């Protein structure tokens, strides 16, 4: 069965601003391969609008081959956008969610058959919402060797302690590390 995977870039101080990391050729190749293993990616409006940058590389390719390959991969994967303000999306492979987040994710998970591809979540706000609903099967945090100092913290508005189990790591030559976790199914309220 395909998994619901929260995959996001973050800095050492937990900032998940997409401009704070230091992606390189190796990281672009990593995410290109990851996207090709997926059935869909879920975005909130803000992240979706940031990711539209990659559409421009389809029309005007970069000199960096790994960025062009990532642009093709992200163009091909279906994107489901959760927004209260967007009425339509221009990206051909994107759609506005017709149902609320929980119902959409449960429907996607239930429609999965053995061997199906994974579903990714790439927006901080959606990761937090799905984390609170206990619907994430795996977390993949790509931690960049940088302290941002300010920006959007990944785990904002979390009130419960959540225990995760480290299942593997991947180290990149530029110093970034992807930490792979699965929920340990232990939550405790901080009262």
Number of C-alpha atoms within 10 A of each C-alpha: 13 20 18 24 23 26 24 21 25 28 24 16 17 22 25 26 19 17 13 18 21 17 16 16 13 14 21 18 16 15 17 20 14 16 24 17 17 20 18 23 23 27 26 21 20 14 17 21 12 11 16 15 11 19 16 12 17 16 8 10 15 14 9 10 13 19 22 21 20 25 23 18 19 23 20 16 18 19 24 22 25 23 17 10 7 10 8 11 14 8 13 10 14 21 17 18 17 12 11 10 17 13 11 16 18 11 12 17 18 11 11 16 10 7 8 15 18 23 28 27 24 20 23 25 19 17 25 18 16 19 18 15 10 13 18 22 17 20 25 20 21 25 23 25 16 17 14 19 11 12 14 14 15 21 15 11 10 13 12 12 11 16 14 16 13 15 11 11 14 11 12 15 9 14 11 25 19 21 17 20 20 17 18 11 10 9 14 10 8 8 5
